[in-house]
Amino acid sequence: MRIAAATVHPYRLPLRSPWLTADASVGERSGCLLRLRSDCDHCGYGDCAPLPASGTETAAAAIAALRSLLPPLIGRAAGEALLRLDRFSDGSTPAARCAVETALLDLLAQASGVPLAAYLDGPRRRPDAPVAPPPIRLNAALGSLRGASASALLAACNAGFRVLKLKLGVLAIDEEIALLRQLAIALPPECSLRLDANRGWPPAAAARFLQACADLPIEMLEEPLADPDVDRLQAMQQTTRIALGVDESIGSLDSEALLARRAVRRLVIKPPRHGGLLAALALARRAGNAGVECVISSSLDSACGITAAAHLAAALDSRLAHGLATSTWLAEDTGSPPRVGNGELLLDAAPGLGFVPDRKRSFVPLAGLYC
């Protein structure tokens, strides 16, 4: 099976309402949907959706990287193309590399007749393991604490979610503490909160928050420090029962020291930031061996990106809730996202990625790429 053609579909997907973080307000998600067609007429898909705030390259750099990465792969066997991918990538454009790798893995998994999750699991997969990936637990993505309400939390709980995620760092810290305490009163006992400060606080404010909220049902706090380092994170983790998580700052930290010292209890892994599913899977397994848990998450990715990340989460088969329930934030999408029911994401047994693009979206040759 050889790569016969590469085409792309540039997209801009409006959000239903702005996505607020400590330092940004996002109103749309843009990127390029990549399609690789084989000489067997199979199609593999990958999502190139850079987001510099999440640790990837700019959109312009990603487009330039696609122009560079794809031509040398045409005419090569998919397996060979995957092995040669790093010869044409210097690591500075991880979102573009992730898209190309995902499309190649999609083709290879289709040729093997198994879902991408099983293909990623490789030798670890038991011969008697079911082909269909296991259900993936999700956290509800409720957006900013500023717009949260008790009724929204209860609706998410009634929909089967047991972990509810809120973005912090938008309001004054005392106001956020008060709002959280008020919301926690309405939270059913079987549900917990997952919070993300997006590097919004100095150390004193983060320590104050953790102390003030120590009695609340908080199962993780992501990125509490504006200027994190391994020493500060480790010292802070030792003072609280709440799991601290590292997300966008992973690129600026010494990851080996972070894991060896178990400076935090969790990593938040997003494949585009790490250059693809294989590197993300390797990092997650290193973390697991070091006793650090991993959450697979997205950055408001399109249906293609969410599906790829879901296969990664299924390959890990973690019992944690993953951050992949964001498709409802998009008013438009590149295709149908995976099914979500009772707080779980469900992948089927279709070979490969299983992503089907919206037929109304046209693909163009790389030379005609625009964004």
C-alpha positions as CSV (number, residue, x, y, z in Angstrom):
1,M,0.0,0.0,0.0
2,R,1.6,3.2,-1.2
3,I,0.7,6.9,-0.8
4,A,-0.8,8.1,-4.0
5,A,-2.0,11.6,-3.1
6,A,-2.2,14.1,-0.3
7,T,-5.0,16.7,-0.2
8,V,-6.2,19.1,2.5
9,H,-9.3,21.0,3.6
10,P,-8.7,24.3,5.4
11,Y,-11.4,25.0,7.9
12,R,-12.7,27.6,10.4
13,L,-15.1,26.3,12.9
14,P,-17.1,28.8,14.9
15,L,-17.8,28.1,18.6
16,R,-21.3,28.3,20.0
17,S,-20.0,30.7,22.7
18,P,-16.5,32.0,23.6
19,W,-14.1,29.7,25.3
20,L,-12.5,31.7,28.2
21,T,-9.2,31.0,29.8
22,A,-6.9,33.0,32.2
23,D,-5.3,34.7,29.2
24,A,-7.5,34.3,26.2
25,S,-11.0,34.2,24.7
26,V,-11.4,31.8,21.7
27,G,-14.3,32.3,19.3
28,E,-13.4,29.9,16.5
29,R,-11.1,26.9,15.8
30,S,-9.1,26.8,12.6
31,G,-6.9,24.3,11.0
32,C,-6.5,21.9,8.1
33,L,-7.9,18.4,7.6
34,L,-5.4,16.2,5.9
35,R,-6.3,13.3,3.6
36,L,-3.8,10.7,2.4
37,R,-5.1,8.4,-0.4
38,S,-3.4,5.1,-1.0
39,D,-3.0,3.2,-4.3
40,C,-5.6,0.8,-2.9
41,D,-8.0,3.7,-2.7
42,H,-8.1,3.8,1.1
43,C,-8.1,7.2,2.8
44,G,-6.3,8.1,6.0
45,Y,-7.1,11.3,7.8
46,G,-5.3,13.6,10.2
47,D,-6.1,16.9,11.9
48,C,-3.6,19.8,11.8
49,A,-5.0,22.3,14.3
50,P,-2.1,24.3,15.7
51,L,-2.6,26.4,18.8
52,P,0.5,28.2,20.1
53,A,-1.0,28.8,23.5
54,S,-1.2,25.0,24.0
55,G,2.4,24.5,23.0
56,T,2.3,24.0,19.2
57,E,3.5,26.1,16.2
58,T,1.7,28.9,14.5
59,A,-0.8,28.3,11.7
60,A,1.6,29.7,9.1
61,A,4.4,27.4,10.3
62,A,2.1,24.4,10.2
63,I,1.1,25.1,6.6
64,A,4.7,25.5,5.6
65,A,5.6,22.2,7.4
66,L,2.8,20.4,5.5
67,R,4.2,21.6,2.2
68,S,7.6,20.2,3.2
69,L,6.5,17.0,4.9
70,L,4.1,15.6,2.3
71,P,5.8,15.6,-1.1
72,P,8.6,13.2,0.0
73,L,6.0,10.7,1.2
74,I,4.1,10.4,-2.1
75,G,4.8,7.0,-3.8
76,R,6.2,5.4,-0.6
77,A,4.7,2.5,1.3
78,A,2.7,3.8,4.3
79,G,5.0,2.0,6.7
80,E,8.1,3.3,5.1
81,A,6.6,6.8,5.0
82,L,6.0,6.6,8.8
83,L,9.6,5.5,9.5
84,R,11.0,8.3,7.3
85,L,8.7,11.0,8.7
86,D,11.3,12.3,11.2
87,R,13.8,12.8,8.4
88,F,11.7,15.7,7.2
89,S,10.6,17.1,10.6
90,D,12.8,18.9,13.0
91,G,10.4,18.9,15.9
92,S,9.4,22.5,15.6
93,T,6.0,21.9,14.0
94,P,4.4,19.2,16.1
95,A,0.8,19.8,15.0
96,A,1.7,19.3,11.4
97,R,3.7,16.2,12.1
98,C,0.8,14.9,14.3
99,A,-1.6,15.3,11.3
100,V,0.7,13.4,8.9
101,E,1.4,10.6,11.4
102,T,-2.2,10.2,12.2
103,A,-3.2,9.8,8.6
104,L,-0.4,7.3,8.0
105,L,-1.4,5.3,11.1
106,D,-5.0,5.4,10.0
107,L,-4.0,3.7,6.7
108,L,-1.8,1.1,8.4
109,A,-4.5,0.2,10.9
110,Q,-7.0,-0.1,8.1
111,A,-4.6,-2.5,6.3
112,S,-4.3,-4.5,9.5
113,G,-8.1,-4.7,9.8
114,V,-8.2,-3.4,13.4
115,P,-9.2,-0.1,15.1
116,L,-6.4,2.4,15.5
117,A,-6.5,1.9,19.3
118,A,-5.7,-1.8,18.9
119,Y,-3.0,-1.0,16.3
120,L,-1.4,1.5,18.8
121,D,-1.5,-1.1,21.6
122,G,0.5,-3.4,19.3
123,P,2.3,-6.2,21.2
124,R,0.6,-5.3,24.5
125,R,-2.8,-6.3,23.1
126,R,-3.9,-9.8,24.2
127,P,-4.9,-12.1,21.4
128,D,-8.3,-12.6,23.1
129,A,-8.9,-8.9,23.7
130,P,-12.1,-7.6,22.1
131,V,-11.6,-5.7,18.8
132,A,-13.9,-2.8,19.7
133,P,-12.1,-0.2,21.9
134,P,-13.3,0.0,25.5
135,P,-15.6,2.9,26.5
136,I,-13.6,6.0,27.5
137,R,-14.7,8.0,30.6
138,L,-14.9,11.7,30.0
139,N,-15.0,14.9,32.1
140,A,-17.7,17.4,31.2
141,A,-16.2,20.5,29.7
142,L,-18.3,23.3,31.3
143,G,-16.0,26.3,30.3
144,S,-15.2,29.2,32.6
145,L,-16.2,29.3,36.2
146,R,-17.5,32.8,35.5
147,G,-20.4,31.4,33.5
148,A,-21.0,28.3,35.6
149,S,-24.2,27.6,37.4
150,A,-25.6,24.9,39.7
151,S,-28.1,23.9,37.1
152,A,-25.3,23.4,34.5
153,L,-23.4,21.2,36.9
154,L,-26.5,19.1,37.7
155,A,-27.3,18.7,34.0
156,A,-23.8,17.3,33.4
157,C,-24.2,14.9,36.3
158,N,-27.6,13.8,35.0
159,A,-26.0,13.1,31.6
160,G,-23.7,10.6,33.3
161,F,-20.5,12.7,33.8
162,R,-18.8,12.2,37.2
163,V,-16.0,14.7,36.7
164,L,-16.9,18.3,35.8
165,K,-14.2,20.6,34.5
166,L,-14.1,24.4,35.0
167,K,-11.6,27.0,33.9
168,L,-10.3,29.3,36.6
169,G,-8.1,32.4,36.6
170,V,-10.7,34.6,34.9
171,L,-12.0,36.3,38.1
172,A,-10.3,37.5,41.3
173,I,-9.1,34.5,43.3
174,D,-11.4,35.3,46.3
175,E,-14.4,35.5,44.0
176,E,-13.5,32.2,42.4
177,I,-13.1,30.5,45.8
178,A,-16.5,31.8,46.9
179,L,-18.2,30.7,43.6
180,L,-16.6,27.2,43.9
181,R,-17.8,26.8,47.5
182,Q,-21.3,27.9,46.4
183,L,-21.4,25.4,43.4
184,A,-20.0,22.6,45.5
185,I,-23.1,22.7,47.7
186,A,-25.2,21.6,44.8
187,L,-22.8,18.9,43.6
188,P,-24.0,15.3,44.1
189,P,-21.7,13.2,46.3
190,E,-20.6,10.9,43.4
191,C,-19.3,13.9,41.4
192,S,-16.1,15.8,41.6
193,L,-14.5,19.0,40.1
194,R,-11.6,19.2,37.8
195,L,-10.1,22.7,37.6
196,D,-7.7,24.4,35.3
197,A,-6.0,27.7,36.2
198,N,-4.1,27.9,32.9
199,R,-1.0,29.2,34.6
200,G,-3.0,32.1,36.0
201,W,-1.5,32.5,39.6
202,P,1.7,33.4,41.4
203,P,2.8,30.8,44.0
204,A,1.2,32.6,47.0
205,A,-2.2,32.8,45.3
206,A,-2.1,29.1,44.2
207,A,-1.2,28.1,47.7
208,R,-4.0,30.2,49.2
209,F,-6.4,28.7,46.8
210,L,-5.4,25.1,47.6
211,Q,-5.7,25.8,51.3
212,A,-9.1,27.5,51.0
213,C,-10.5,24.7,48.9
214,A,-8.9,21.7,50.6
215,D,-12.3,20.4,51.8
216,L,-14.0,20.6,48.4
217,P,-14.4,17.6,46.0
218,I,-11.6,18.6,43.7
219,E,-9.9,15.7,42.0
220,M,-7.3,17.7,40.0
221,L,-6.0,21.2,39.6
222,E,-4.2,21.8,36.3
223,E,-1.5,24.4,35.8
224,P,-1.8,26.4,39.0
225,L,1.5,28.4,38.6
226,A,2.1,31.3,36.3
227,D,5.9,30.4,36.2
228,P,6.1,26.7,37.0
229,D,9.3,24.8,37.7
230,V,9.8,21.3,39.0
231,D,10.9,22.4,42.5
232,R,7.8,24.7,43.0
233,L,5.4,22.1,41.7
234,Q,6.9,19.3,43.8
235,A,6.8,21.5,47.0
236,M,3.1,22.4,46.2
237,Q,2.0,18.9,45.5
238,Q,3.4,17.7,48.8
239,T,1.1,20.1,50.6
240,T,-2.2,19.0,49.1
241,R,-4.3,15.9,48.6
242,I,-5.5,17.4,45.3
243,A,-3.7,16.0,42.3
244,L,-1.8,18.7,40.5
245,G,-1.6,18.5,36.7
246,V,0.8,19.8,34.1
247,D,-0.6,20.7,30.7
248,E,0.8,23.5,28.5
249,S,3.9,24.0,30.6
250,I,5.3,20.5,29.8
251,G,7.3,21.9,27.0
252,S,9.2,24.3,29.2
253,L,9.9,21.8,32.1
254,D,12.4,19.0,32.4
255,S,10.0,16.1,31.8
256,E,12.5,13.5,33.0
257,A,13.0,15.3,36.3
258,L,9.2,15.9,36.5
259,L,8.5,12.2,36.3
260,A,11.5,10.9,38.3
261,R,10.6,13.1,41.2
262,R,6.8,12.7,40.8
263,A,6.6,16.4,41.2
264,V,2.9,16.3,40.1
265,R,0.5,13.4,40.2
266,R,-0.8,13.9,36.6
267,L,0.2,14.9,33.1
268,V,-2.4,16.2,30.6
269,I,-1.3,14.9,27.2
270,K,-2.4,16.5,23.9
271,P,-1.1,14.6,20.8
272,P,-0.5,17.7,18.6
273,R,1.8,19.2,21.2
274,H,4.0,16.1,21.3
275,G,4.2,15.6,17.5
276,G,1.7,12.7,17.2
277,L,0.1,9.7,18.8
278,L,3.2,7.6,19.0
279,A,5.2,10.1,21.0
280,A,2.2,10.9,23.2
281,L,1.7,7.2,23.9
282,A,5.4,6.7,24.7
283,L,5.3,9.6,27.1
284,A,2.1,8.3,28.8
285,R,3.7,4.9,29.3
286,R,6.9,6.4,30.8
287,A,4.7,8.5,33.1
288,G,2.7,5.4,34.1
289,N,5.9,3.5,34.9
290,A,7.0,6.4,37.1
291,G,3.7,6.4,39.0
292,V,2.3,9.5,37.3
293,E,-1.3,9.3,35.9
294,C,-2.1,10.7,32.4
295,V,-5.2,12.4,31.1
296,I,-5.7,12.6,27.3
297,S,-7.2,15.9,26.3
298,S,-7.9,18.1,23.3
299,S,-7.7,21.9,22.6
300,L,-11.2,22.2,21.1
301,D,-10.1,20.0,18.3
302,S,-12.3,19.1,15.4
303,A,-14.0,15.6,15.1
304,C,-10.9,14.2,13.4
305,G,-8.6,15.3,16.2
306,I,-11.0,14.2,18.9
307,T,-11.3,10.7,17.3
308,A,-7.5,10.3,17.1
309,A,-7.1,11.3,20.8
310,A,-9.9,9.0,21.8
311,H,-8.0,6.0,20.2
312,L,-4.9,7.0,22.2
313,A,-7.0,7.1,25.4
314,A,-8.5,3.7,24.5
315,A,-5.0,2.3,23.9
316,L,-4.0,3.4,27.4
317,D,-7.2,2.0,28.9
318,S,-6.9,4.4,31.8
319,R,-9.7,4.6,34.4
320,L,-9.4,8.4,34.6
321,A,-11.9,10.7,33.0
322,H,-10.3,12.2,29.8
323,G,-10.8,15.7,28.4
324,L,-12.5,14.8,25.1
325,A,-16.1,16.0,25.5
326,T,-15.6,19.3,23.7
327,S,-17.3,18.7,20.4
328,T,-20.5,20.3,21.5
329,W,-18.7,23.6,21.8
330,L,-18.3,23.7,18.0
331,A,-21.2,25.1,15.9
332,E,-19.7,23.3,12.9
333,D,-17.3,20.4,12.5
334,T,-15.2,18.6,10.0
335,G,-17.3,15.4,10.4
336,S,-19.2,13.5,13.0
337,P,-17.4,13.2,16.3
338,P,-17.5,10.0,18.3
339,R,-20.6,9.1,20.1
340,V,-20.9,10.2,23.8
341,G,-23.4,8.7,26.2
342,N,-23.7,8.4,29.9
343,G,-20.4,10.3,30.4
344,E,-18.5,7.9,28.1
345,L,-17.1,8.2,24.6
346,L,-17.8,5.1,22.4
347,L,-15.6,4.1,19.5
348,D,-16.7,1.3,17.2
349,A,-14.8,-1.7,15.8
350,A,-14.2,-0.1,12.3
351,P,-10.6,-0.6,11.1
352,G,-8.4,2.5,11.4
353,L,-9.4,5.8,12.7
354,G,-13.0,5.4,11.7
355,F,-13.4,9.1,10.9
356,V,-15.7,10.1,8.1
357,P,-15.5,13.7,6.9
358,D,-18.4,15.9,6.1
359,R,-19.2,15.4,2.4
360,K,-19.9,19.1,2.0
361,R,-16.2,19.9,2.8
362,S,-14.0,19.8,-0.3
363,F,-10.3,18.8,-0.3
364,V,-7.8,20.6,-2.5
365,P,-4.3,19.7,-3.7
366,L,-1.5,20.9,-1.5
367,A,-0.4,23.5,-4.0
368,G,-3.8,25.2,-3.6
369,L,-3.6,25.3,0.2
370,Y,-4.9,28.4,1.9
371,C,-5.9,29.2,5.4
